[in-house]
Amino acid sequence: MHKFLHKFFLALILLSAPVSTGALAHSGSEQEEKACTRDVQRFCRKLMDQGDFTILACLKENRPKLSAACRDVLVSHGQ
């Protein structure tokens, strides 16, 4: 499951507002991944095999229930 979440957060970073290559390299994605791992498992577990966009939509749909750290990750990437 860790590998999937890493792939998801890489996609989130790439889909976010335009960022320079330097900013992408220093994105802090491991910390961001940790911030949302529990929320993904809690609210979106049954959708894990349906792709990154589905997981992102699930997180956005459950935004009021997400941890503050995960909400901050979404906001920081323009979601």
GIGI-V323634 format. One line per field, one symbol per residue. burial: + if it has 9 or more other ideal C-beta (glycine too) atoms within 8 Angstrom, else -. A space follows every 50 residues. Layout:
burial = ???
This chain:
burial = ----+++++++++--+--+----+--+-+--++-+++-++--++--++-- -+-+++-+++-++--++--+++++--+-+
